[in-house]
């Protein structure tokens, strides 16, 4: 790169000769327009800014130039002169991700705003000084002559507009310098400011071979060598079993490409320009695939800076400041073009993103090849999680069917439903509610047995072990993928500063420059962010408080609606009070959860931005933690209340606990709160999956597309014809930006919590999760392939902080399920009655054992039923569910000894269950090694083969030196055939 003038020269640098291709480039000015003659540079002022103009305007403005009227190069910048012939210029741009020469592929694209038409920008920018000076001169002359100047434009406003115009010029200036630096780094650029997408300009970037080699060596990319070795997957018996399984499951494997032998693998080594002979470079076009090329270009973009501005800014800062509006690699091709040749994107669309192949395995290798390791690991984890849900769903269905099969033999529910049972129950609310018969709770009691039976305890233990097995299985699968993808020696890449962090530093520095030394000492630096942390913690606590307030509001809703329905004269409404209140309250909770999820996501991002994290990794981890805490509290607060608090703080007849005014705390049904907990879990889980995860992801993009189509003046056929004329980089511009994997992971983490935390009350949760994930995989696949821009391929060895969240949830699930079985269900009271209080060792009499007596004369003033004769007779004694002394005992209404015995058994069960299950989980963790034995052997084998390969290379070099030494000095030395000059 040859530079003319000093560093402050606004004229852009001139690339007289490209070292790689040997092609001459046109000279271009600050804004990117082309200057027809090098000789004109000396006649131009250094401080002027030049804007792209068309060929006709060049002829008018630069009439003294030789090629001013040539308009063939007015759209594209930095095009090699010897690559544009007259026929190519006349035929227009070619379709496909290549430069105008049709040879160099587009590896990356940057987009920027073209603010105004060229003629308007030229006049505004070039003659801005002249207009202001002329206006000032006219004002001074009028003031001297005593005339009043016309009030067309205030000089201060004109000066302000001039500063804004210079602000846009600064953007173009930094953009031009940044592009010059990219050329100095060896990248080849081409601009496209066509009229198909008004106001948008495209900068296409191509990485030549020498840049790819250099950056691959810097990034320590492992590339396959020529050395191939055999991979053994264990003993001969294991290999035969694996081969048999592969043949049996052949219809489930996607048809992505001709499969190479599964027992053959290339030996990989970090790429080195000095050791090119180790790698197979026969086909340079395919040696670095499109994913790798885009990653290399992105690394160059992150390192390249705009330093002529007041502050150093990289590509992230340039995007944050609006110098560029988007940056993305290109997709391989179209997915809906039947005549197009097969490419990775089209294969993924047909064999992965289609709902018709829901039963097939995912092509994880091709996903990693196209999107990178980070996205490949997400879909691999999602696939393992979905596969592991199959046995959990089967066992859950068996538990549910067991409850259905034994419901008619359940003695407690039979006693409740017995019409001969004449137990009178106390009112469920004050004044409005009256006495009722226990047999009216028959339906609730029978339904509760479906989820509250002895098999529930077994299922809780099974799911705790399932969670441990899932974590171990994923660790082994992850290690196998690391070996296959050559990530075993991968180290975390250096994390670059975020654009917002650099902008914040710039703003702080600007403020400090305007302060006196005394003021500077009292100001916080950009790294002192303690107030932001404290404010973030306070706001998060406030948001959690809002969640609890919402739960409290739903409690008031249930209490007030129940009282209103009891007072209703409609017999139908009064007969379905409990079902109506349960269903509507669960739906309200679902709506609030969905709405607050969006609010909490925005709040978490805002709080993270306030902290100004230094790197992208730090920003992502902090955002994940905040979002998880808020969304977890939002989703599980109603469930936690139903499981552990409802019915615990009610009090007793004659001494109830009141919430607000005359509203007393709600009670559980006679069969317990487990049924209501099951209803809440079912509606929340299904609603979130169907509405929030699936309907929103499918419906919102379609609605946006429909709105764009309505706003467009073209009909469907015209829109289709218009899309056919667009190039690849223009089509990808209309796709949505890639927002990261955090939303996808968050959906699955919350679902994992639903499946494991309260599975004792809802054994069908794994089945619903399995059905959802089968759709979710294909839905996410279609979104990644067709609806969003191709993301930057990021390397990663694991799923990061998400694994820690999963492991924490699996540990908490053991404790939660222990408390659900012990305190929410009737499992422990039934065991205590059967083995301690039953006269014959059976469950006969259990219902009567759980009911206490109350004398209606002990009601507080104003709380007795308004219709005491509702049942047709006067009630003296009513029953309520609790373990308390009788009214005629020496300590009436005190807690009985049965209550304390059952409480002791509940606590003992929690301790035993928790320790036994965790001990079993830890035993599973210890029993299953994290690294499969065959993988550890292959890694060791690779190291030995690599040492042998380099030893042979050194022996060859030594033998070559010996031959040169022993060669006669009178004989001419010939160049060895194996020694070839480096091409990088």
SVG drawing of the C-alpha trace seen along z (x, -y; Angstrom):
<svg xmlns="http://www.w3.org/2000/svg" viewBox="-85 -52 120 112">
<polyline fill="none" stroke="black" stroke-width="0.4" points="0.0,0.0 1.5,-3.3 0.3,-6.4 0.6,-10.0 0.7,-12.9 0.8,-13.1 -1.5,-11.2 -4.0,-14.0 -4.6,-14.0 -8.3,-13.4 -7.5,-11.8 -7.8,-8.1 -4.8,-5.9 -4.0,-4.5 -3.5,-0.9 -1.3,-1.0 -0.7,2.7 -2.3,5.6 0.3,8.0 -1.8,11.0 -3.6,10.6 -1.3,8.1 -4.3,5.9 -4.4,2.1 -7.1,0.4 -8.8,-3.0 -8.1,-5.9 -11.0,-6.8 -11.5,-9.7 -12.8,-10.0 -16.4,-9.2 -15.7,-6.3 -16.3,-7.9 -13.8,-7.2 -11.4,-9.8 -10.6,-9.4 -7.0,-10.6 -4.1,-10.4 -2.8,-13.7 -5.9,-15.5 -4.9,-14.7 -2.3,-17.5 -4.9,-20.1 -7.4,-19.3 -7.4,-20.8 -6.4,-18.6 -9.3,-19.7 -12.1,-19.2 -14.5,-16.2 -15.6,-14.6 -18.8,-12.7 -19.7,-9.9 -21.1,-11.4 -22.4,-9.9 -20.5,-10.0 -22.7,-12.8 -22.0,-15.0 -18.3,-14.2 -18.4,-15.5 -20.0,-18.7 -17.9,-19.2 -14.5,-18.0 -14.6,-18.9 -10.9,-19.2 -10.4,-15.5 -9.8,-13.0 -12.2,-10.2 -14.8,-12.4 -17.6,-11.2 -17.0,-7.5 -19.8,-6.2 -19.0,-2.5 -17.4,-2.6 -19.6,-5.0 -21.3,-2.3 -18.5,-0.1 -15.4,-1.1 -12.1,0.6 -12.8,2.7 -9.7,3.9 -9.3,2.1 -8.3,5.2 -11.2,7.2 -13.9,5.0 -14.2,5.4 -16.8,3.6 -19.0,6.6 -19.0,7.3 -19.9,3.8 -22.7,3.8 -24.2,7.1 -24.6,6.0 -23.8,7.8 -23.9,11.5 -26.0,13.6 -24.2,15.4 -21.9,14.5 -19.0,13.3 -17.4,10.0 -18.3,8.4 -15.5,10.4 -17.4,13.6 -14.3,15.2 -13.6,13.9 -16.2,15.1 -17.8,12.8 -16.8,13.9 -18.4,11.1 -20.7,8.1 -20.9,4.8 -23.9,2.5 -24.1,-1.3 -26.5,-4.1 -26.4,-6.1 -28.1,-9.2 -29.0,-11.3 -29.0,-11.0 -25.6,-11.6 -26.4,-15.0 -27.9,-16.4 -25.1,-15.1 -22.5,-16.6 -24.1,-20.0 -24.6,-19.9 -21.2,-18.6 -19.1,-20.4 -20.6,-23.9 -21.5,-24.0 -18.7,-26.3 -19.5,-28.5 -23.2,-28.9 -22.4,-29.8 -19.7,-32.3 -22.1,-33.9 -24.8,-34.1 -22.5,-35.8 -21.2,-38.2 -24.7,-39.2 -25.6,-39.7 -22.6,-41.9 -23.2,-44.0 -26.9,-44.5 -25.9,-45.4 -23.4,-48.0 -26.1,-49.4 -28.6,-49.5 -31.0,-47.0 -32.7,-44.2 -31.6,-40.8 -34.2,-38.4 -35.3,-35.8 -34.8,-32.7 -32.3,-31.0 -30.6,-31.9 -26.8,-31.7 -26.5,-29.7 -29.0,-27.2 -27.0,-27.1 -23.8,-26.5 -25.5,-23.8 -26.6,-22.1 -23.1,-22.5 -21.8,-20.6 -24.3,-17.9 -23.2,-17.6 -19.6,-17.3 -20.8,-14.6 -22.0,-12.6 -18.7,-13.4 -16.8,-12.1 -18.7,-8.8 -17.7,-8.6 -14.2,-9.6 -13.8,-6.9 -15.5,-4.4 -13.0,-5.2 -10.0,-5.0 -11.3,-1.7 -11.6,-0.3 -8.1,-1.4 -6.8,0.4 -8.7,3.5 -6.9,3.3 -3.6,3.0 -4.5,6.2 -4.8,7.9 -8.5,8.0 -10.1,7.2 -13.2,4.9 -15.9,4.0 -18.7,1.5 -22.3,1.8 -24.5,-1.2 -27.2,-0.1 -30.8,-1.2 -32.5,2.1 -32.4,1.3 -32.6,-2.5 -30.5,-4.1 -28.4,-1.0 -24.8,-0.5 -23.0,2.8 -19.3,3.4 -18.4,6.9 -15.2,8.4 -13.0,11.2 -10.1,12.9 -7.4,14.0 -5.4,17.2 -2.4,15.5 -4.7,13.8 -6.5,17.0 -3.2,18.8 -1.9,16.0 -5.1,15.7 -5.6,19.5 -2.1,19.7 -2.8,16.8 -6.1,18.3 -4.5,21.8 -7.2,23.4 -6.9,27.2 -7.0,28.4 -7.0,32.0 -3.6,33.2 -2.9,35.8 -2.3,38.4 -5.3,40.7 -5.6,43.3 -8.1,45.9 -10.5,45.2 -11.5,48.1 -14.7,47.8 -13.7,50.4 -13.4,54.2 -14.5,56.2 -17.8,57.1 -18.5,53.4 -17.8,52.5 -20.1,55.2 -22.9,54.0 -22.4,50.5 -22.5,51.6 -25.7,53.6 -27.3,50.6 -26.3,48.3 -27.9,50.6 -31.1,50.9 -31.4,47.2 -30.3,46.4 -33.8,44.9 -33.4,42.4 -30.1,41.0 -30.4,37.8 -29.1,38.0 -26.7,35.2 -23.7,36.4 -22.0,39.6 -20.8,40.9 -17.1,41.6 -16.0,44.6 -16.8,44.2 -13.6,45.8 -11.3,43.4 -10.3,39.9 -7.8,37.3 -5.1,36.3 -5.5,32.7 -2.9,30.1 -2.9,26.3 -2.3,24.7 1.1,23.4 2.4,21.7 5.8,23.3 4.3,26.8 1.9,26.5 3.2,29.8 1.5,31.6 -2.0,30.5 -3.9,31.5 -3.9,28.2 -4.9,29.8 -8.3,27.9 -7.7,24.5 -11.3,23.5 -12.6,26.2 -9.7,26.3 -11.2,23.3 -15.0,23.6 -17.3,20.7 -17.8,20.9 -14.1,20.7 -13.5,18.0 -16.2,15.8 -14.7,16.4 -11.3,15.4 -12.6,12.2 -14.5,11.4 -11.3,11.7 -9.6,9.3 -12.5,6.9 -12.2,7.0 -8.5,6.2 -8.7,3.5 -9.2,0.0 -10.2,-3.4 -7.4,-5.5 -7.6,-8.8 -10.7,-9.7 -10.2,-11.1 -10.6,-7.6 -9.6,-4.1 -12.7,-2.2 -13.0,1.4 -15.9,2.9 -18.1,3.3 -17.7,-0.3 -18.3,-1.3 -21.5,0.7 -22.5,-0.9 -21.8,-4.4 -23.8,-3.9 -20.8,-4.0 -21.9,-0.6 -25.5,0.7 -24.9,4.5 -22.2,7.1 -22.9,10.7 -21.6,13.6 -23.6,14.8 -25.7,17.9 -24.6,20.5 -27.6,20.2 -31.4,20.3 -33.4,23.1 -36.5,22.8 -34.9,22.9 -35.4,26.3 -33.0,25.8 -30.2,24.6 -27.3,27.0 -27.1,28.6 -25.4,26.6 -25.1,27.0 -28.0,24.6 -30.3,26.4 -29.4,29.8 -30.0,28.5 -33.4,27.2 -34.5,30.5 -32.9,32.9 -33.2,30.9 -35.5,27.9 -38.5,29.7 -41.3,31.1 -41.5,34.2 -38.2,35.4 -39.1,35.0 -38.3,38.7 -34.7,38.4 -31.5,37.7 -30.1,34.2 -27.1,33.8 -24.9,32.4 -21.8,32.5 -23.3,30.5 -24.8,28.0 -21.4,27.5 -19.8,27.1 -22.3,24.5 -23.0,22.6 -20.0,23.3 -19.3,25.2 -21.4,23.1 -24.6,23.5 -23.8,27.1 -23.4,27.8 -26.8,26.2 -28.6,28.5 -26.6,31.5 -27.6,30.7 -31.2,30.2 -31.1,33.5 -29.6,35.4 -32.2,33.7 -35.1,34.7 -33.8,38.3 -33.5,38.6 -37.1,37.4 -38.3,40.5 -37.8,42.9 -39.0,40.3 -42.2,39.8 -42.8,43.5 -42.4,44.0 -44.5,40.9 -47.3,42.3 -47.1,45.7 -47.4,43.9 -50.4,42.0 -52.0,45.1 -51.4,46.9 -53.3,44.1 -56.2,44.5 -56.2,48.3 -56.2,48.1 -58.6,45.2 -61.6,47.5 -59.7,49.4 -58.6,46.3 -60.3,46.6 -60.1,42.9 -61.7,41.7 -64.3,44.5 -65.2,43.3 -65.6,39.7 -67.8,40.8 -70.0,43.1 -73.5,41.8 -74.1,43.3 -71.5,40.9 -73.3,38.1 -70.4,35.9 -71.2,32.2 -68.3,29.9 -67.8,26.4 -68.2,23.3 -65.3,22.5 -65.8,18.7 -67.5,16.3 -71.2,15.5 -71.7,16.2 -70.7,19.8 -72.8,22.4 -72.4,26.0 -71.8,28.7 -71.6,32.4 -68.2,34.2 -69.5,36.4 -69.7,33.4 -65.8,33.5 -66.0,37.0 -64.7,35.9 -61.7,33.9 -60.8,36.9 -60.8,39.3 -58.8,37.0 -56.2,36.4 -55.5,40.1 -54.3,40.0 -51.3,38.0 -51.2,38.7 -50.5,42.5 -47.6,44.7 -46.1,44.7 -45.5,40.9 -42.7,41.5 -41.0,44.0 -41.4,41.6 -39.7,38.8 -36.8,41.0 -36.6,42.1 -36.6,38.5 -33.8,37.5 -31.7,40.3 -32.8,39.4 -31.4,35.9 -28.1,37.3 -28.0,39.7 -28.8,36.9 -26.0,34.7 -23.5,37.6 -24.7,38.6 -24.3,35.0 -20.8,34.7 -19.8,37.9 -21.5,36.7 -19.9,33.3 -16.4,34.9 -17.1,37.1 -18.0,34.1 -14.9,32.3 -12.8,35.2 -14.6,35.4 -14.5,31.6 -10.8,31.4 -11.5,29.2 -9.6,31.3 -6.8,28.8 -8.9,25.7 -8.3,22.8 -10.7,19.9 -10.2,17.1 -9.3,13.6 -12.5,11.7 -12.6,8.3 -14.1,5.1 -17.8,4.4 -18.8,1.5 -20.9,0.0 -17.9,0.2 -15.6,-1.6 -18.3,-4.3 -18.7,-4.7 -14.9,-5.1 -14.9,-7.7 -17.7,-9.7 -16.0,-9.6 -12.8,-10.8 -14.5,-13.6 -16.1,-14.8 -12.8,-14.6 -11.1,-16.8 -13.7,-19.5 -13.2,-19.4 -10.8,-21.1 -8.3,-19.0 -10.2,-19.5 -13.4,-18.1 -11.6,-15.2 -10.7,-13.8 -14.3,-13.6 -15.6,-11.8 -16.0,-8.0 -14.0,-6.3 -15.6,-4.0 -14.3,-1.0 -15.9,-2.1 -19.4,-0.6 -20.4,0.2 -23.5,-2.2 -24.8,-0.4 -24.4,3.0 -26.3,1.8 -29.0,0.3 -29.3,3.5 -29.6,5.6 -32.3,3.2 -34.3,3.3 -34.1,7.1 -35.4,7.4 -38.1,4.9 -39.0,7.1 -39.2,10.2 -41.4,8.2 -43.7,7.4 -43.9,11.1 -45.0,11.8 -47.5,9.0 -49.0,10.5 -49.3,13.9 -51.0,12.1 -53.4,10.4 -54.4,13.8 -55.0,15.0 -57.4,12.1 -59.1,12.9 -59.7,16.5 -61.0,15.6 -63.4,12.9 -64.6,14.9 -65.4,17.9 -67.4,15.6 -69.2,14.0 -70.1,17.4 -71.4,18.7 -73.7,15.7 -74.9,16.2 -78.5,17.4 -77.5,19.4 -77.4,23.1 -75.0,23.9 -72.5,21.4 -72.7,22.6 -72.2,26.2 -68.9,25.5 -67.4,23.0 -64.1,24.9 -63.5,25.8 -64.3,22.3 -62.0,20.7 -59.1,23.1 -59.3,22.8 -59.6,19.1 -56.9,18.4 -54.5,20.7 -55.2,18.9 -54.7,15.5 -51.4,16.7 -50.4,17.9 -51.2,14.6 -49.3,12.6 -46.3,15.0 -46.2,14.5 -46.5,10.7 -44.0,10.3 -41.5,12.6 -41.1,10.0 -40.9,7.2 -38.3,9.1 -36.2,9.8 -36.1,6.1 -35.3,5.2 -32.5,7.7 -30.9,6.4 -31.3,2.8 -29.7,3.6 -26.8,5.4 -26.2,2.4 -26.1,0.1 -23.2,2.1 -21.3,1.6 -19.5,5.0 -16.1,4.9 -16.3,8.0 -19.0,9.9 -18.5,13.0 -19.0,11.0 -22.0,9.3 -23.6,12.6 -23.0,14.3 -24.4,11.4 -27.4,11.1 -28.1,14.8 -28.0,14.8 -30.3,11.8 -32.8,13.1 -32.8,16.6 -33.5,15.3 -36.3,13.0 -38.0,15.5 -37.6,18.4 -39.3,16.4 -42.0,15.3 -42.8,18.8 -42.5,20.7 -43.9,18.2 -47.5,19.3 -46.5,23.0 -44.4,22.6 -47.4,20.9 -49.8,23.7 -47.3,26.4 -46.0,25.1 -48.1,22.2 -51.7,22.6 -53.8,24.2 -50.9,23.8 -51.9,20.5 -55.7,20.8 -56.3,21.2 -59.4,23.0 -63.1,22.3 -63.7,19.6 -60.1,18.3 -59.3,17.9 -56.4,15.9 -57.6,12.9 -55.7,11.4 -57.5,8.0 -60.6,7.1 -63.1,9.9 -61.1,12.0 -59.6,15.0 -56.9,17.2 -58.0,19.9 -58.1,23.6 -57.1,26.6 -59.6,29.2 -60.2,32.1 -58.0,34.3 -55.1,31.8 -53.6,29.0 -51.9,31.5 -54.7,31.4 -54.7,27.6 -50.9,27.7 -51.2,30.2 -53.7,27.9 -51.5,24.9 -48.4,26.8 -50.3,28.2 -51.7,24.9 -48.5,23.0 -46.3,25.6 -48.6,26.1 -49.4,22.4 -45.8,21.3 -44.8,24.0 -47.7,23.5 -48.2,19.8 -44.8,18.3 -42.4,20.7 -44.1,22.0 -47.0,19.6 -44.9,16.5 -41.9,17.8 -44.1,18.9 -46.7,16.2 -44.6,13.0 -42.3,13.5 -45.3,14.2 -47.1,11.1 -44.1,9.0 -43.8,10.4 -47.5,9.8 -47.2,6.2 -44.2,5.6 -46.2,7.1 -49.2,4.8 -46.9,1.7 -45.3,2.7 -47.0,1.6 -46.1,4.8 -48.3,7.8 -47.1,11.4 -45.9,12.0 -44.1,8.7 -42.5,9.4 -41.4,12.8 -39.9,11.3 -38.2,8.6 -36.7,11.2 -35.3,13.1 -33.3,10.0 -31.7,9.6 -28.2,10.8 -27.3,13.0 -26.1,10.2 -29.2,8.2 -31.5,11.1 -29.7,11.8 -30.1,8.1 -33.9,8.6 -33.4,11.5 -33.6,10.9 -30.4,10.4 -29.1,13.3 -29.8,12.4 -27.9,15.3 -28.7,18.6 -29.7,17.2 -33.5,17.1 -33.4,20.7 -31.5,22.0 -33.7,20.1 -36.9,21.7 -35.3,25.2 -34.0,24.4 -37.4,23.2 -38.9,26.3 -36.3,28.5 -37.4,26.9 -41.0,27.8 -40.0,31.4 -37.8,32.0 -38.8,29.6 -42.5,30.5 -42.7,33.8 -44.2,35.5 -47.4,33.6 -47.4,33.9 -46.0,37.1 -47.1,36.2 -44.7,33.3 -41.9,35.2 -44.4,36.3 -45.5,32.8 -41.9,31.6 -41.0,34.4 -43.8,33.5 -42.9,29.8 -39.2,30.4 -39.8,32.5 -41.5,29.4 -39.0,27.0 -36.0,28.6 -37.5,28.2 -38.8,24.8 -35.4,23.5 -33.8,25.2 -36.1,23.5 -35.5,20.2 -31.7,20.5 -31.7,21.7 -34.4,19.5 -35.4,16.6 -32.2,15.1 -28.9,14.0 -26.0,16.5 -24.3,16.0 -20.6,15.8 -19.2,19.3 -18.1,19.2 -15.8,21.9 -16.8,23.4 -15.9,26.6 -19.1,26.7 -22.4,25.0 -20.9,22.7 -22.9,21.3 -26.0,23.2 -24.5,26.5 -24.1,25.0 -27.8,23.9 -28.9,27.4 -26.8,29.0 -28.1,26.6 -31.8,27.3 -31.2,31.1 -29.9,30.7 -32.8,28.4 -35.3,30.8 -34.5,33.5 -35.2,31.2 -38.4,29.8 -39.9,33.2 -39.1,34.4 -41.1,31.5 -43.9,31.9 -44.4,35.6 -44.0,35.0 -46.1,31.8 -48.3,31.3 -49.6,34.8 -51.3,37.2 -48.6,39.9 -47.1,39.5 -50.4,39.1 -51.7,42.3 -48.6,44.2 -48.8,42.9 -52.4,43.9 -52.0,47.3 -49.1,48.3 -49.9,46.4 -53.6,45.7 -55.5,48.1 -57.2,50.9 -56.8,53.5 -53.8,52.1 -55.9,50.9 -57.0,47.5 -60.5,47.8 -61.4,44.9 -58.6,42.6 -61.0,39.8 -62.6,39.6 -59.2,39.6 -58.1,36.5 -61.2,34.5 -61.6,32.5 -64.8,31.3 -66.1,27.8 -69.0,26.5 -70.9,23.9 -71.6,21.9 -67.9,20.9 -68.1,18.9 -66.9,15.3 -69.5,12.6 -70.4,11.9 -68.7,15.0 -71.6,17.5 -73.4,18.6 -76.3,16.4 -78.2,19.5 -77.7,22.0 -80.6,24.2 -79.1,24.7 -78.9,28.5 -82.4,28.7 -81.5,29.2 -79.9,27.3 -76.1,28.0 -74.6,28.2 -71.2,29.8 -69.3,29.5 -66.0,31.0 -62.9,29.5 -59.6,31.0 -57.0,30.6 -55.5,32.5 -56.9,30.7 -58.5,31.5 -62.3,31.8 -64.4,28.9 -65.2,31.0 -61.6,31.8 -59.6,30.1 -57.6,28.2 -60.2,27.5 -59.0,26.8 -55.3,27.2 -53.0,29.2 -53.3,32.9 -50.6,35.5 -51.4,37.0 -50.4,33.6 -46.9,33.7 -46.4,37.4 -47.2,36.7 -45.0,33.6 -42.1,35.6 -42.6,38.3 -42.8,35.6 -39.5,34.1 -37.9,37.5 -39.0,38.4 -37.5,35.2 -34.2,36.0 -34.1,39.6 -35.4,39.0 -33.0,36.2 -29.9,38.0 -30.7,41.3 -31.5,39.8 -28.5,37.5 -26.2,40.4 -27.6,42.4 -27.1,39.5 -23.5,39.1 -22.9,42.8 -24.2,42.6 -21.9,39.6 -18.9,41.5 -19.8,44.7 -20.0,43.2 -16.7,41.6 -16.9,38.2 -14.7,39.2 -15.6,42.4 -12.8,45.0 -12.5,45.2 -12.2,41.4 -9.4,41.2 -7.6,44.0 -8.0,42.2 -6.8,38.9 -3.7,40.7 -3.2,42.4 -3.5,39.0 -0.7,37.6 1.6,40.6 0.8,40.3 1.5,36.6 4.9,37.2 5.7,39.9 4.7,37.5 7.1,34.8 9.8,37.3 9.6,38.5 9.7,34.9 12.8,34.2 14.5,37.4 13.7,36.4 15.2,32.9 18.3,34.5 18.7,36.9 18.4,34.1 21.1,32.0 23.4,35.1 22.9,35.6 23.8,31.9 26.9,32.2 28.1,35.5 27.5,34.0 30.7,33.3 31.6,29.6 32.3,30.0 28.8,31.3 26.0,28.8 23.4,28.9 19.9,29.5 16.8,28.4 15.1,31.2 11.8,32.2 10.0,32.2 11.1,28.6 8.5,26.2 8.3,22.5 5.6,21.3 2.5,19.9 1.4,17.9"/>
</svg>
